[in-house]
Amino acid sequence: MLIASPLGYAQSNEPQTLERYTVTAVRPYYDETLSNIFPQYEFDKRSLVTPLHTNDVLLQSPSISLNGQGGQIQSISIRGYSRWRIQTLLDGVPIVSDRRAGSSIGFIPPSFVSSVSVLPGAASTYFGSGALGGAVNLHMDAPQHSYVQGGYSSNQQMKTVSYAGNVENTDWNIAHRNANNGSDGKENSLFDQFEQTAFYLRHSPSSGIVKEAWTLYSDNNDIGKSSSDYPENRITAYPDNRHWLGKLAFAGGDFSGNVWWHQSRLETSVLRPSSRINNSENNAFDYGFDVKSDMAWQRWLVNFQLQVSGREGVVADEREFGLTALPFAFNGGSPIAKLAYEVRTLDASEINIAGIFDASRQYTKTSFAVGSRIDWQRQSDDAGVKSSVTAKNISAYAGANYQLSAYWNASLYFSSAFRNPTLTERFFAGETPRGTVLGNMSLDTEQALNTQATLAYRSEQLQGSVELFYQQIDNYIERLTVSEEILQYVNLDTATIKGASYQLNWQSKDARFDARISGAWIAGEDNLGNTVADIPPHNQRVDIGLNWSDVRFFTVLAYRASKTDVANGERALDSVFTVDFGAHWQVSERVQLQASWTNLTNQQYFTSADDRAAFAQGDSLQLAITYLL
């Protein structure tokens, strides 16, 4: 794991293996600015073997928890913020979803990702609407040599194969994964099957204004939605989930910038036994570009940026098939039934323009940073009677870090944030796995104020921090039941989320031992004292590593506390303690073997507090072999 602080980066000294990587990309300027006032964190994969989901890399952060239901399209929360209130990025490209559960990174094979950065707390100044609770940025692996890797996970009989390589200024990664349905701790079947094929290509020219260009294509099929509704009440599957995205980075003179795009398609099929089938298809094309420059003024380093982003062809089509109107049969596994109706439930677009400014400086023992964003957005309903809604927002932050001693520093950070209602919240009207959902064009923009205090320590062998945070949200948007099977998005008055988190990393002088302990306590309620949705249980985690000769052993001990204060649509959770154990063995210069045993004690527990979440997978053996070409 890499941990950054206002004093800079410190990297643990584990032996180099085929899983390690070399960072060649320049850090985003917002990382440079914010790292002056509080620690930035990055997590790698050295305690993982053939992860089932890229979320497994993110879950090493105490600020991140699983949210919603299970399977490959499961989403996450950051400090109790989830769904459309957090921003997910792939090398700076935002991943946007029209699902209420929010975006999922399950379409990205874990082998493509080298590490992840986590920025908890309000971050609208840099990322705009959708970063009310923070952001995560996935960094793509940059292989220095060609290799092939095969992997296996026993619980789902998941098989993986990948091939990565590098020639001069071009690198690539190709992966294929397929998995059957797994089982929980009591051997009950889980509906979490999937098949995935993906390709990633990146080129970094040695000269010219284009500095880097990359593209990723991912095709995902027959994805099961692991849910407690399965199979008696509801069977939800995603027959097709496709993504094509890319980015072009350029620099010339005093300016630099990026151009990016993301085309996505998601098919959903919901079978209610002996009742009906609802099929939906979502398509969207997202795009954007930014131009930035910097200058020095009165000992301040100043950054300017212009951002333009948009969404076109955001369309959702729904078809319902009745199963009671006539007997139905199965022909090759596909139900044959009578079409009841076909309707377009969403047809919308949006454009967003923003100007960003930030400045930072060092004054004796104190670092300062400030920033602001001016944001304009127009959302349009392109179906039927065409209409549009415009919004103007300003967000800002200010922070300071004081060097208490050679090892200790303290920081204070204030920020404001906003979240415009999504196209779905404004314009959607149709059927979902939860029932009929109606949008609301009268929704107000969510506004938030965030306060964060941090105490950090860094020496040669020990690095860590403790963070206290408090955030208040006005015009909180929630989906509430207005009648049986009908839900609508509405504004609530006020909600607050507060808590504390910590991380502490240690490594011995001889680099033989390393350890990390981390945890978080989070609480949230509205102005009437009711618990708000998606607040995760308290969690604690211990990672221990031992490097001995050519082998690295590791174990992960994780504790999730019980949860009794639940919101509408949630269930109470019992406490759970899980154990993982694994090893990486460098057999030769070309061969590495990996093995791990997850959920070693075969615990039975729900993945999240969502009242339709399924149980987590039971114990599982993961194996992998990597061969350097």
C-alpha positions in Angstrom: 0.0 0.0 0.0 1.1 3.6 -0.7 0.3 6.3 1.8 0.8 10.0 1.1 1.0 12.8 3.5 1.9 16.5 3.4 5.5 15.3 3.9 5.3 13.2 0.7 5.1 9.5 -0.2 6.4 6.5 1.8 6.3 3.1 0.2 6.5 -0.2 2.0 9.6 -2.2 1.2 8.2 -5.6 0.1 10.1 -7.6 -2.5 9.3 -6.8 -6.1 7.1 -9.4 -7.7 5.3 -9.8 -11.0 2.2 -8.2 -9.4 4.1 -5.0 -8.7 4.0 -2.1 -11.1 5.9 1.1 -11.9 3.9 4.4 -11.8 4.6 6.4 -14.9 1.6 8.7 -15.0 1.7 12.2 -13.5 -0.5 12.7 -10.5 -3.6 14.8 -11.1 -3.1 18.4 -10.0 -5.9 18.1 -7.5 -3.9 15.4 -5.7 -0.9 17.7 -5.6 -3.0 20.5 -4.2 -4.9 18.5 -1.6 -1.9 16.5 -0.5 -0.6 19.8 0.9 -3.3 19.9 3.5 -4.3 16.3 4.4 -3.1 12.7 3.6 -4.0 11.0 0.3 -4.3 7.2 0.2 -3.6 4.6 -2.4 -4.2 0.9 -2.2 -2.7 -1.9 -4.2 -3.3 -5.7 -4.6 -0.6 -7.4 -2.6 -3.1 -8.8 -0.2 -5.4 -10.2 -2.9 -5.3 -13.2 -5.2 -7.6 -13.3 -8.3 -10.2 -10.9 -6.8 -13.8 -11.6 -7.8 -14.5 -7.9 -8.1 -12.5 -4.7 -8.4 -14.4 -3.5 -5.4 -12.1 -5.9 -3.4 -9.2 -3.5 -4.0 -11.3 -0.5 -2.8 -12.5 -2.3 0.4 -9.1 -2.0 1.8 -10.0 1.6 2.7 -11.8 2.0 6.0 -14.0 4.7 4.4 -15.5 2.3 1.8 -18.2 -0.3 2.3 -20.3 -2.4 0.0 -23.8 -1.0 -0.8 -26.9 -2.4 -2.3 -27.3 -5.9 -3.5 -24.6 -8.4 -4.5 -23.0 -9.7 -7.7 -20.7 -8.1 -10.3 -22.8 -4.9 -10.5 -22.6 -4.2 -6.8 -21.8 -0.6 -5.8 -20.0 1.0 -2.9 -20.4 3.8 -0.3 -17.8 6.3 0.9 -18.4 7.4 4.5 -22.1 6.6 4.2 -22.5 8.3 0.9 -23.5 6.1 -2.0 -25.4 5.9 -5.3 -25.2 9.2 -7.2 -23.5 11.0 -4.3 -20.0 9.6 -5.0 -17.9 9.8 -8.1 -16.0 6.8 -9.6 -13.3 7.5 -12.1 -11.1 5.3 -14.3 -7.8 7.1 -14.8 -9.8 10.4 -14.5 -12.7 9.3 -16.7 -16.0 9.5 -14.8 -18.1 6.4 -14.7 -21.7 7.5 -14.7 -24.8 5.2 -14.4 -28.5 5.7 -14.6 -29.1 3.0 -12.0 -30.3 4.3 -8.6 -27.7 2.0 -7.0 -25.0 4.2 -8.7 -22.1 3.3 -10.9 -20.3 -0.1 -10.6 -16.8 -0.9 -11.6 -17.5 -4.6 -12.0 -17.0 -4.3 -15.8 -13.3 -3.6 -15.2 -11.3 -6.8 -14.7 -9.3 -6.6 -11.4 -6.1 -7.6 -13.4 -6.3 -4.3 -15.3 -6.1 -2.2 -12.1 -2.8 -1.7 -10.3 -4.0 0.5 -7.5 -6.9 2.8 -6.4 -6.9 6.3 -4.9 -9.6 7.2 -2.4 -10.6 10.8 -1.7 -13.3 10.8 1.0 -15.3 13.9 1.8 -17.0 16.6 -0.3 -15.1 17.0 -3.6 -17.5 19.0 -5.9 -14.8 21.7 -6.5 -12.9 19.2 -8.7 -15.5 16.7 -9.8 -18.7 18.7 -9.8 -22.1 17.2 -9.2 -21.9 13.6 -8.1 -18.9 14.0 -5.7 -20.9 15.0 -2.7 -19.4 12.3 -0.6 -16.0 11.8 -2.3 -14.4 10.0 -5.2 -12.3 7.0 -6.1 -9.9 6.9 -9.0 -8.7 3.6 -10.5 -5.1 3.5 -11.9 -4.5 1.1 -14.8 -1.6 -1.3 -14.7 1.4 -0.5 -16.7 3.2 -3.8 -17.4 7.0 -3.4 -17.9 7.2 -6.9 -19.4 4.9 -9.3 -21.2 3.2 -12.0 -19.1 0.3 -14.4 -19.0 -1.7 -15.2 -15.9 -4.3 -17.8 -15.1 -6.5 -17.9 -12.0 -9.2 -20.0 -10.3 -11.7 -19.4 -7.5 -13.3 -22.5 -6.0 -16.6 -21.0 -4.7 -17.9 -19.9 -8.1 -15.6 -22.1 -10.1 -14.3 -18.9 -11.6 -11.7 -19.2 -14.3 -9.6 -16.3 -15.4 -6.9 -15.8 -18.0 -5.1 -12.6 -18.9 -2.2 -11.5 -21.2 -0.4 -8.2 -20.7 2.5 -6.8 -22.6 4.6 -3.8 -23.4 6.4 -2.8 -26.6 8.3 0.5 -26.6 5.6 3.1 -25.8 2.6 0.9 -26.0 1.1 -1.5 -23.5 -2.0 -3.7 -23.4 -4.0 -6.0 -21.3 -6.5 -8.7 -22.4 -8.6 -10.7 -19.9 -11.4 -13.2 -20.0 -13.3 -14.4 -16.9 -16.3 -16.7 -16.4 -17.9 -17.9 -13.2 -20.9 -20.1 -12.2 -23.2 -19.4 -9.3 -21.4 -19.4 -6.0 -22.8 -20.4 -2.5 -23.0 -18.8 0.9 -21.7 -20.1 4.2 -24.5 -22.6 4.4 -24.1 -23.9 0.9 -27.2 -22.1 -0.4 -26.9 -21.1 -4.1 -26.2 -17.4 -4.9 -27.2 -15.9 -8.2 -23.8 -14.3 -9.0 -22.7 -15.9 -12.3 -21.0 -13.8 -15.0 -18.9 -13.9 -18.1 -16.5 -11.1 -19.0 -14.1 -10.3 -21.8 -12.1 -7.0 -21.9 -9.3 -5.3 -23.7 -7.2 -2.3 -22.8 -4.7 -0.5 -25.0 -2.5 2.5 -24.1 0.1 4.5 -26.1 2.4 7.2 -24.8 4.1 9.0 -27.6 7.7 10.1 -27.0 7.1 13.5 -28.6 4.4 15.8 -29.7 1.5 17.4 -27.9 -0.3 14.1 -27.3 1.1 12.6 -24.1 -1.1 9.5 -23.7 -4.0 7.8 -25.4 -5.9 4.8 -24.2 -9.1 2.9 -24.8 -10.9 0.1 -22.9 -13.6 -2.2 -24.2 -15.5 -4.6 -21.9 -18.2 -7.1 -22.8 -20.1 -8.7 -19.9 -22.8 -11.3 -20.3 -25.3 -13.4 -18.2 -24.7 -11.5 -15.0 -26.7 -12.6 -12.1 -27.9 -10.2 -9.4 -27.3 -11.8 -6.1 -30.4 -10.9 -4.0 -32.5 -12.3 -1.2 -35.5 -12.2 -3.6 -33.8 -15.0 -5.6 -35.4 -17.3 -6.7 -38.9 -17.4 -5.1 -40.0 -13.7 -5.5 -37.8 -12.2 -8.1 -35.0 -13.2 -10.5 -33.0 -10.3 -11.8 -30.3 -10.7 -14.4 -28.2 -8.5 -16.7 -28.0 -10.3 -20.0 -25.7 -7.7 -21.6 -23.5 -5.0 -20.1 -21.1 -3.3 -22.5 -18.7 -0.4 -22.0 -16.3 1.4 -24.4 -14.3 4.3 -23.1 -11.1 6.1 -23.7 -9.0 9.2 -23.0 -6.6 11.4 -24.9 -4.1 13.5 -22.8 -2.3 16.4 -24.3 0.1 19.2 -23.3 1.7 22.1 -25.1 3.1 25.4 -24.0 1.4 26.5 -20.8 -1.7 24.4 -21.3 -2.6 20.7 -20.8 -5.8 18.8 -20.9 -7.8 15.7 -21.6 -10.6 14.5 -24.0 -12.6 11.5 -22.9 -15.7 9.4 -23.8 -17.7 6.5 -22.4 -20.4 4.6 -24.3 -22.4 2.2 -22.2 -25.2 -0.3 -22.6 -27.0 -2.3 -19.9 -29.8 -4.8 -20.3 -31.9 -5.9 -17.3 -34.4 -8.7 -17.1 -36.6 -9.1 -14.0 -38.7 -12.3 -13.7 -41.5 -12.3 -11.2 -42.5 -16.0 -11.1 -46.1 -16.8 -12.3 -46.6 -13.0 -12.9 -44.6 -11.1 -15.4 -41.2 -10.4 -17.0 -39.9 -6.8 -17.2 -37.0 -6.2 -19.6 -35.2 -2.9 -19.8 -32.4 -1.5 -21.9 -30.3 1.5 -20.9 -27.9 3.3 -23.4 -25.9 6.4 -22.9 -22.9 8.3 -24.4 -20.9 10.4 -22.0 -18.1 12.8 -23.1 -16.0 15.6 -21.8 -12.8 17.6 -22.1 -10.8 19.9 -19.9 -8.1 22.5 -20.4 -5.8 23.6 -17.5 -2.9 25.9 -16.8 -0.9 27.0 -13.8 1.1 30.0 -12.7 3.0 31.3 -9.7 1.7 34.4 -7.9 3.0 35.9 -4.7 4.4 32.5 -3.6 1.1 30.9 -4.4 0.9 28.0 -7.0 -2.3 28.7 -8.9 -4.2 26.3 -11.1 -7.0 27.2 -13.6 -9.2 24.7 -15.4 -12.2 24.8 -17.8 -14.3 21.6 -17.9 -17.0 20.7 -20.3 -19.0 17.4 -20.1 -22.2 16.1 -21.3 -24.5 13.1 -21.8 -26.3 12.3 -25.0 -28.7 9.6 -26.0 -29.5 8.7 -22.4 -32.3 6.3 -23.2 -34.2 3.6 -21.2 -36.7 1.3 -23.0 -38.9 -1.1 -21.1 -41.0 -4.1 -22.2 -43.3 -6.1 -20.0 -44.4 -9.7 -20.8 -47.4 -11.2 -19.0 -47.1 -14.8 -17.9 -50.6 -15.2 -16.7 -52.3 -14.2 -20.0 -51.4 -17.6 -21.6 -49.4 -20.6 -20.7 -45.7 -20.1 -21.3 -43.0 -22.5 -22.1 -39.3 -22.5 -22.2 -37.6 -22.8 -25.5 -33.9 -23.1 -25.2 -34.0 -21.5 -21.7 -35.8 -18.3 -22.9 -39.4 -17.6 -21.7 -42.1 -17.2 -24.3 -44.9 -14.9 -23.2 -47.3 -12.3 -24.4 -46.1 -8.7 -24.8 -48.2 -6.5 -22.5 -46.6 -3.2 -23.3 -43.5 -1.5 -24.6 -42.6 2.0 -23.5 -39.6 4.4 -23.4 -39.2 5.4 -19.8 -36.3 7.8 -20.2 -35.0 9.9 -23.1 -32.8 12.8 -21.9 -29.5 14.6 -22.2 -27.4 17.1 -20.3 -24.5 19.5 -20.7 -22.2 20.9 -18.0 -19.7 23.8 -18.1 -17.5 24.7 -15.2 -14.6 26.9 -14.3 -12.2 25.8 -11.5 -9.6 27.7 -9.6 -7.3 26.6 -6.8 -4.2 27.9 -5.1 -1.7 26.6 -2.5 1.4 27.8 -0.7 3.8 27.0 2.1 4.5 29.5 4.9 7.0 28.4 7.4 5.4 25.4 9.1 1.9 25.9 7.6 0.5 24.8 4.2 -2.6 26.5 2.8 -4.9 25.5 -0.1 -8.1 27.1 -1.4 -10.3 26.3 -4.4 -13.6 27.2 -6.0 -15.8 26.0 -8.8 -18.5 27.8 -10.8 -20.8 25.3 -12.4 -23.7 25.6 -15.0 -25.8 22.6 -16.1 -28.8 22.1 -18.4 -30.8 18.9 -18.4 -33.3 18.2 -21.1 -36.2 15.8 -21.4 -36.1 14.8 -25.1 -39.3 12.7 -25.1 -42.8 13.9 -25.7 -43.3 17.5 -24.6 -39.7 18.6 -24.6 -38.6 20.6 -21.5 -35.3 21.5 -19.8 -34.0 22.5 -16.4 -31.0 24.6 -15.7 -28.9 24.9 -12.5 -26.1 27.2 -11.4 -23.9 26.2 -8.5 -20.8 27.4 -6.7 -18.6 25.2 -4.5 -15.4 26.0 -2.6 -13.0 24.7 -0.1 -10.2 25.9 2.2 -7.7 24.0 4.2 -4.5 24.3 6.2 -1.9 21.9 7.5 0.4 22.8 10.4 3.7 20.9 11.1 3.6 20.2 14.8 7.0 18.5 14.9 9.3 16.4 12.7 6.8 13.6 12.7 3.4 15.1 13.5 1.1 17.4 11.6 -2.5 18.5 11.9 -4.9 19.8 9.3 -8.4 21.4 9.1 -10.5 21.2 5.9 -13.8 23.0 5.1 -15.6 22.4 1.8 -19.0 22.9 0.2 -20.5 20.5 -2.3 -23.6 20.1 -4.5 -25.5 17.4 -6.4 -27.9 18.2 -9.1 -30.7 15.7 -9.5 -29.8 13.1 -12.1 -31.7 12.6 -15.3 -33.3 9.5 -13.8 -34.5 11.4 -10.7 -35.9 14.2 -12.8 -37.4 12.4 -15.9 -37.7 8.6 -15.4 -41.1 7.0 -15.2 -41.3 3.2 -15.4 -40.8 -0.2 -13.8 -37.8 -1.2 -11.7 -37.0 -4.3 -9.6 -38.4 -2.4 -6.7 -41.6 -1.4 -8.4 -42.9 1.6 -10.4 -40.7 4.7 -10.0 -41.6 8.2 -10.9 -39.2 11.1 -11.5 -39.8 14.7 -10.2 -38.9 17.7 -12.2 -39.3 20.0 -9.2 -36.4 18.5 -7.2 -34.0 21.0 -5.7 -30.2 20.5 -5.8 -28.6 18.9 -2.8 -26.2 21.2 -0.9 -23.7 20.1 1.6 -21.1 21.6 4.0 -18.2 19.4 5.1 -15.7 19.8 8.0 -12.7 17.5 8.4 -9.9 17.5 11.0 -6.9 15.2 10.6 -4.0 14.3 12.8 -1.2 12.5 10.9 2.1 10.9 11.8 5.0 9.8 9.6 8.4 8.3 10.4 10.6 6.0 8.4 8.8 2.9 9.7 5.4 4.2 10.9 2.8 6.3 9.0 -0.8 6.9 9.8 -3.6 9.4 10.5 -6.9 9.9 12.4 -9.7 11.8 10.7 -12.9 13.3 12.2 -15.6 14.4 9.8 -19.0 16.1 9.9 -21.2 16.8 6.9 -24.6 18.4 6.6 -26.8 18.0 3.5 -29.8 20.1 2.7 -32.5 19.1 0.2 -31.5 15.4 0.6 -33.1 13.4 -2.2 -34.6 10.1 -1.4 -37.0 7.7 -3.1 -40.0 7.2 -1.0 -43.1 5.0 -1.3 -46.2 7.0 -2.2 -48.5 4.1 -2.6 -48.3 0.3 -3.0 -45.6 -0.6 -5.5 -45.2 3.1 -6.5 -42.2 5.2 -5.5 -41.2 8.8 -6.2 -38.1 10.9 -5.7 -38.6 13.7 -3.2 -36.5 16.2 -1.2 -36.1 15.8 2.5 -35.1 18.7 4.7 -31.7 18.0 6.2 -29.5 15.1 6.9 -26.1 14.9 8.7 -23.4 12.3 8.5 -20.5 12.2 10.9 -17.8 9.9 12.1 -14.2 9.0 12.4 -11.7 6.9 10.6 -8.1 5.9 11.1 -5.2 4.1 9.3 -1.8 3.1 10.7 0.9 1.4 8.7 4.1 -0.1 10.0 7.1 -1.9 8.4 10.2 -3.3 10.0 13.7 -2.0 9.3 14.6 -5.2 7.4 11.4 -5.1 5.4 10.5 -8.6 6.6 7.3 -7.6 8.5 4.6 -5.1 7.7 1.2 -4.4 9.2 -1.8 -2.1 8.8 -4.7 -1.4 11.1 -7.7 0.7 10.0 -11.3 1.3 10.9 -14.2 3.7 10.8 -17.2 4.7 12.8 -20.0 6.4 10.9 -23.5 7.7 11.9 -26.2 9.6 9.9 -29.7 10.9 10.5 -32.2 13.4 9.1 -33.5 16.5 10.9 -36.2 14.4 12.6 -33.7 12.0 14.1 -34.4 9.2 11.6 -31.5 7.1 10.4 -30.7 7.8 6.7 -30.1 5.0 4.3 -26.8 3.5 3.3 -24.9 4.2 6.6 -22.5 1.2 7.0 -21.8 -0.6 10.2 -18.6 0.3 12.1 -15.6 -1.7 10.8 -12.1 -2.6 11.9 -9.4 -4.3 9.8 -5.9 -5.7 10.4 -3.5 -6.6 7.5 -0.3 -8.5 8.4 2.5 -9.4 6.0 5.6 -11.5 6.3 8.3 -11.5 3.6 10.5 -14.6 3.9 13.0 -15.5 1.2 11.0 -15.7 -2.0 7.6 -16.0 -0.4 5.3 -13.3 1.0 2.6 -14.5 3.4 -0.4 -12.3 4.3 -3.5 -12.4 6.4 -6.5 -10.1 6.7 -8.6 -10.0 9.8 -11.8 -7.9 9.4 -14.6 -7.1 11.9 -17.9 -5.6 10.9 -20.0 -4.5 13.9 -23.8 -5.1 14.2 -26.2 -2.5 12.8 -29.6 -2.0 14.5 -30.5 1.6 13.5 -31.8 1.0 10.0 -33.6 3.2 7.4 -36.5 2.4 5.1 -35.5 -0.4 2.8 -32.8 -1.8 5.1 -32.4 -4.7 7.6 -30.6 -5.1 10.8 -27.2 -6.7 10.6 -25.4 -9.0 13.1 -21.7 -8.5 13.7 -19.2 -10.7 11.7 -15.5 -11.5 11.9 -13.8 -12.8 8.8 -10.3 -14.2 8.2 -8.4 -14.3 4.9 -5.0 -15.9 4.4 -2.7 -16.1 1.4 0.8 -16.3 0.0 2.8 -15.1 -3.1 5.8 -17.3 -4.1 8.4 -16.2 -6.5 9.3 -19.6 -7.9 11.8 -18.3 -10.4 12.6 -15.2 -12.3 9.7 -16.0 -14.7 7.2 -17.8 -12.5 5.1 -16.7 -9.6 2.5 -18.8 -7.7 -0.3 -17.3 -5.6 -2.9 -18.8 -3.3 -5.4 -17.5 -0.8 -8.3 -18.8 1.3 -11.0 -16.2 1.8 -13.7 -16.3 4.5 -11.6 -19.0 6.1 -14.2 -19.7 8.9 -17.1 -19.8 6.4 -19.1 -17.0 8.0 -22.7 -16.5 7.0 -23.5 -12.7 6.7 -25.3 -10.2 4.5 -23.1 -8.2 2.1 -24.9 -4.9 3.1 -27.9 -3.6 5.1 -30.0 -3.4 1.9 -33.1 -5.4 2.8 -32.7 -7.4 -0.5 -29.0 -8.0 -0.2 -28.0 -11.6 -0.4 -25.5 -13.5 1.8 -21.8 -13.1 1.1 -20.0 -16.0 -0.5 -18.7 -18.7 1.9 -15.1 -19.9 2.1 -13.2 -20.0 -1.2 -9.8 -21.0 -2.4 -8.1 -18.7 -4.9 -5.2 -19.9 -7.1 -3.1 -18.0 -9.7 0.0 -18.6 -11.7 1.9 -15.8 -13.5 4.5 -16.5 -16.2 6.8 -13.8 -17.4 7.4 -14.0 -21.2 
